[in-house]
Amino acid sequence: MQLLGGLSGEKFLSQFWQKKPLLVRNAITNFKGMLQAPELFALSLRDDVESRLVCRRRGAWHMQQGPFSRTQIARLPKSGWTLLVQGLNLELPEADALLRRFRFLPYARLDDVMVSYAAAGGGVGPHFDSYDVFLLQGPGRRRWSVGKQREPELDPKAPLRVLRNFRAEKEWLLEPGDMLYLPPGWAHDGVALEPCFTYSIGFRAPSDQEVAREFLAFLQDRVAFDGTYADRGAKPQRRPAEVPKRMVRQAAVVARRIRWRVRDVARFLGEYLSAPKPQIVFSRPRSPLSPARFAALCRARGLRLDLRTRMLFREREFFVNGERVEPPGRLRRFLARLADERVLPPGERLPQPLLGLLHDWYLAGWLRIGERHE
């Protein structure tokens, strides 16, 4: 696999994944990027696109959150700044295709493609991430310094997580098409030698705290207990402000009645990991097709998931944009292929019950007619 420097997905995962960095020269041949600076600036003006501007002036780091104005963009200096835009894969089919090149890893772990455009001398400072990342160099050159920090200390004055005492162990100059993989915790500092693009393929790594918190929120809608607190036979309270021991004991008994199974955890993960990010809005069709016309066009042109749609499955359950469906057995192979490939090609004889489900998703803006993005 050229993307991994000739390594198979299996060898990469066993030798490098979450263990040590890997530099791949010419990971993508003749890589020219996916957009030009004006197009990236236009994305940073939108309030439904997450963007940041990082610069360093007089030794101090500064960061602004988007959306930005045309005036702000026009006033950027000639050097020393970086514009970062998240979720490029939600906007450009080419970026989504780049993300799918990493399908040797589960979609549940894929996060997004972030693009950074830096003027000469631009960067975001030495830092480390808590997740795996692939850094693919677009047009322009960037010098990366990498090191495994033993005692990371952050700059308390910086508005982002900049390391105070960064020590580089290795240095590489990346040119268009080169790619650097970094496991979690590996500190890195990238400085643009000239105006350049870097595409970051990031991975989801929810913390234990986050999973526990979200799972408890998932459970609260599924807990249904009968009964009400009662204290028949209680004696007069000597200290009225003190919480009664009887009430504490009964609440503890109720809490111990909360139970869940592995299936509940799997269902939670499917809904949680497929849920779109808060700023995501789906575009419903302006002139919706009738179910019959929809079915005919699916046969003639195929269909594809919208760029914003997340679809996962486990055993008999499918999860689409945070919602769960458990279809009949004969529909599952079609839905599994749609989840894996994100398309169903033309010519397929899709069962009527499946067409009904897909039509609902089409009306919600979750999928589109046609095999290719226009």
SVG drawing of the C-alpha trace seen along z (x, -y; Angstrom):
<svg xmlns="http://www.w3.org/2000/svg" viewBox="-47 -45 64 58">
<polyline fill="none" stroke="black" stroke-width="0.4" points="0.0,0.0 1.7,-3.2 -0.2,-5.2 1.7,-3.5 5.1,-3.3 4.6,0.2 3.3,1.6 0.1,3.6 -2.6,2.4 -1.8,5.4 1.9,4.6 1.3,0.9 -1.1,1.7 1.3,4.2 4.5,2.2 3.6,-1.5 -0.1,-2.1 0.0,-3.8 3.6,-2.9 6.0,-5.1 5.9,-7.7 6.2,-6.8 7.3,-9.0 6.1,-8.1 7.6,-9.8 5.3,-10.2 2.4,-8.6 0.1,-10.1 1.8,-10.6 1.3,-14.1 -0.8,-15.3 -1.9,-18.8 -4.4,-19.3 -8.1,-19.7 -8.7,-23.5 -7.0,-26.8 -6.5,-29.5 -9.5,-31.6 -11.8,-28.6 -10.5,-27.9 -11.0,-31.5 -14.6,-31.3 -15.2,-28.3 -13.8,-30.2 -16.5,-32.8 -19.3,-30.3 -20.9,-29.9 -21.6,-26.2 -17.9,-25.4 -15.5,-25.2 -12.4,-27.4 -9.5,-28.9 -6.8,-31.5 -3.5,-31.1 -0.6,-33.5 2.4,-34.5 3.3,-38.2 6.2,-39.4 6.7,-35.9 3.1,-35.5 0.5,-33.1 -2.9,-34.4 -5.9,-32.4 -9.3,-33.5 -12.3,-31.3 -14.3,-31.7 -16.4,-32.5 -14.2,-35.3 -15.1,-38.4 -13.7,-39.3 -12.0,-42.2 -10.2,-40.0 -8.9,-37.8 -7.8,-40.7 -5.8,-42.2 -3.8,-39.0 0.0,-39.8 2.4,-38.3 3.9,-35.8 3.5,-34.0 -0.1,-32.8 -2.2,-29.6 -5.8,-29.2 -7.3,-25.8 -10.6,-24.5 -12.2,-21.3 -14.5,-18.9 -13.3,-19.4 -14.6,-15.9 -18.1,-17.3 -17.7,-19.8 -15.6,-18.2 -16.1,-14.8 -12.3,-14.6 -11.7,-15.1 -14.2,-12.4 -12.4,-10.1 -9.1,-10.8 -10.7,-9.9 -11.9,-6.6 -8.4,-5.7 -7.9,-4.8 -10.6,-2.2 -8.2,0.4 -9.3,-1.2 -12.9,-1.1 -15.1,-4.1 -16.1,-4.3 -12.5,-5.6 -12.4,-8.0 -13.0,-11.6 -12.4,-14.2 -10.0,-15.9 -8.7,-19.2 -6.9,-21.5 -4.4,-24.1 -3.1,-26.9 -0.1,-28.7 1.9,-31.7 5.7,-31.5 6.7,-30.9 3.2,-29.9 2.4,-27.1 0.4,-26.3 3.4,-25.8 4.9,-22.6 2.0,-20.4 0.8,-16.9 -2.6,-15.3 -4.5,-12.7 -5.4,-10.9 -3.7,-9.4 -3.1,-11.7 -1.8,-11.4 -0.3,-14.7 -0.4,-14.8 1.5,-17.6 -0.3,-19.5 1.3,-22.3 4.2,-24.0 6.8,-22.7 6.7,-22.4 9.4,-21.4 8.3,-19.0 10.1,-18.5 9.0,-15.5 9.8,-14.2 8.5,-12.1 8.1,-14.4 8.8,-12.8 7.4,-15.6 5.2,-17.8 4.6,-21.2 2.2,-23.6 2.7,-27.4 0.1,-28.9 -0.1,-32.1 -1.0,-30.4 -4.6,-30.2 -4.0,-26.7 -2.0,-23.7 1.6,-24.8 4.4,-23.0 6.7,-25.1 10.0,-23.1 9.8,-21.2 12.8,-19.0 12.9,-17.6 14.3,-14.1 13.8,-14.0 13.3,-16.6 11.8,-16.1 11.0,-18.4 7.7,-17.4 6.9,-18.1 3.7,-17.6 2.4,-14.1 4.6,-13.2 2.8,-12.0 3.8,-11.7 1.9,-9.4 2.1,-10.3 0.7,-8.2 -1.0,-9.9 1.3,-11.8 4.1,-12.4 4.9,-16.1 5.3,-17.8 5.9,-21.3 5.3,-22.1 6.6,-25.4 5.8,-26.5 8.8,-27.4 6.5,-29.0 2.7,-29.3 1.5,-25.7 -1.4,-23.3 -1.4,-20.4 -4.2,-17.9 -4.7,-16.3 -6.6,-13.0 -7.7,-12.7 -9.2,-9.8 -11.8,-9.7 -10.5,-8.7 -13.1,-9.5 -11.9,-9.6 -13.1,-7.1 -14.8,-10.1 -16.6,-11.1 -17.8,-7.6 -19.0,-7.1 -20.8,-10.5 -22.5,-9.9 -23.5,-6.3 -25.2,-7.5 -27.1,-10.1 -28.1,-7.2 -29.3,-5.2 -31.5,-7.9 -34.0,-7.6 -34.2,-3.8 -34.6,-3.6 -38.2,-3.0 -38.7,-2.1 -42.0,-1.9 -42.4,-2.9 -42.1,-6.1 -40.1,-6.9 -42.1,-6.1 -41.2,-6.3 -44.1,-4.9 -43.3,-4.4 -40.7,-7.2 -39.9,-8.9 -39.7,-12.6 -36.6,-14.2 -34.3,-15.7 -32.2,-17.6 -34.7,-18.7 -31.9,-19.8 -30.2,-16.4 -30.8,-14.0 -32.4,-10.9 -30.4,-7.7 -33.5,-5.8 -33.8,-8.0 -30.1,-7.4 -30.4,-3.7 -33.5,-3.5 -31.9,-5.6 -28.9,-3.3 -31.2,-0.3 -32.8,-2.0 -29.3,-2.9 -28.2,0.7 -31.2,1.8 -29.8,0.1 -28.5,2.8 -27.2,3.0 -25.9,5.6 -23.2,5.6 -25.9,5.2 -27.0,1.9 -23.4,0.7 -23.0,1.6 -26.3,-0.1 -25.1,-3.2 -21.8,-3.3 -23.5,-2.9 -25.8,-5.8 -23.1,-7.9 -20.4,-7.4 -22.8,-7.8 -24.3,-11.1 -23.3,-14.1 -21.5,-17.0 -23.7,-19.8 -23.2,-22.2 -24.1,-19.8 -27.3,-20.6 -28.7,-18.3 -30.2,-19.8 -33.6,-18.3 -34.6,-18.0 -36.4,-21.1 -38.7,-19.2 -38.9,-15.7 -39.3,-12.7 -42.3,-10.4 -41.5,-6.9 -42.0,-5.4 -39.8,-8.0 -37.2,-7.6 -37.1,-3.8 -36.8,-4.2 -33.9,-6.7 -32.1,-4.5 -32.2,-1.6 -31.1,-3.9 -28.5,-6.0 -27.7,-4.4 -27.5,-6.3 -24.9,-7.5 -24.8,-8.7 -24.6,-12.4 -21.1,-13.6 -22.4,-14.5 -24.0,-11.1 -22.4,-8.7 -23.5,-5.1 -22.3,-2.2 -23.6,1.3 -23.1,4.1 -24.7,7.5 -28.4,6.9 -28.4,3.2 -27.6,0.2 -27.0,-3.3 -27.4,-6.3 -26.8,-9.8 -27.5,-8.8 -30.6,-6.8 -30.9,-3.0 -32.8,-0.6 -33.0,3.1 -34.1,4.2 -35.3,7.7 -32.6,10.1 -32.9,9.9 -32.3,6.1 -29.1,6.3 -26.6,7.2 -27.7,4.1 -27.4,1.8 -24.1,3.3 -22.7,2.6 -24.1,-1.0 -22.4,-1.5 -19.0,-0.1 -18.9,-1.5 -21.2,-4.6 -22.9,-3.9 -25.3,-1.4 -24.6,-1.2 -27.3,-1.4 -28.9,1.7 -29.5,3.1 -32.9,4.8 -33.6,3.3 -36.5,4.8 -39.5,2.6 -39.2,2.4 -35.6,1.2 -36.7,-1.4 -39.2,-2.7 -36.5,-3.1 -34.1,-4.7 -36.8,-7.1 -37.3,-8.3 -33.5,-8.9 -33.6,-10.7 -36.4,-13.0 -34.2,-13.7 -31.3,-14.7 -29.2,-11.7 -28.6,-10.3 -28.5,-11.4 -29.5,-10.0 -26.5,-9.2 -23.4,-7.2 -21.0,-10.2 -21.0,-13.6 -21.6,-16.4"/>
</svg>
